[in-house]
């Protein structure tokens, strides 16, 4: 099945409703990147009048995880995926519409190919960078994904 932003967003509604209710959406997924967005609103705010860090983490994880899902789907293999570790840095208050972009598609493609040969599976780090409307970096998230052939 070819994954598209609308299919992933429907998946979000059915399997990750808290992310969907907070406004996390996939805008673009292609051979170069995955971009998710979320707009600062009442439902996803913190007491400091900016976006709650956990909402940012959901959008960032989706920008990396959607790539992994797409590449597993494209491989036609039965592969499991899981986040093992993550880290984050925050640079500015997240206000307005925030774009989370991950450009690690080639890394995931190579990792999927390698994991098919490794019985223990494979671990790799992916980065999602969040920018505001002005293009300023708001936060950066790193996720260590594990993939293993079932």
MORACOR-V856607 format. One line per field, one symbol per residue. ss: DSSP state (H for helix, E for strand, - for the rest). phi: phi as a letter, one per 40 degrees, with the letter a starting at -180 (. if undefined). psi: psi as a letter, one per 30 degrees, with the letter a starting at -180 (. if undefined). Layout:
ss: ???
phi: ???
psi: ???
This chain:
ss: ----HHHHHHHHHHH-HHHHH---EEEEE----EEEEEE--HHHE-----E-HHHHHHHHHHHHHHHHHHHHHHH---EEEEEEEEEEEE------EEEEEE--HHHHHHHHHHH------EEEEEEEEEE-----EEEEEEEEEEEEE-
phi: .ccbdcccccddccbbccccccgcacbaaacbabbbbabcadcbcbcbgaccccccccccccccccccdccccccgccbcbacbaaaabbbaccbgcbbbbbbcccdcdccccccccbccgabacbbbbbbcdcgcccaabbbccbbacc
psi: kkkleeeeeeeeeefifeeeefgkkkekkafelkkllkkklefgllfghlkkeeeeeeeeeefeeeeeeeeeeffgljklkkkellllkkelkjkakkkkkkgheeeeeeeeeefffjffakklklkkkkkaefgkkelkkkkjkkkkk.
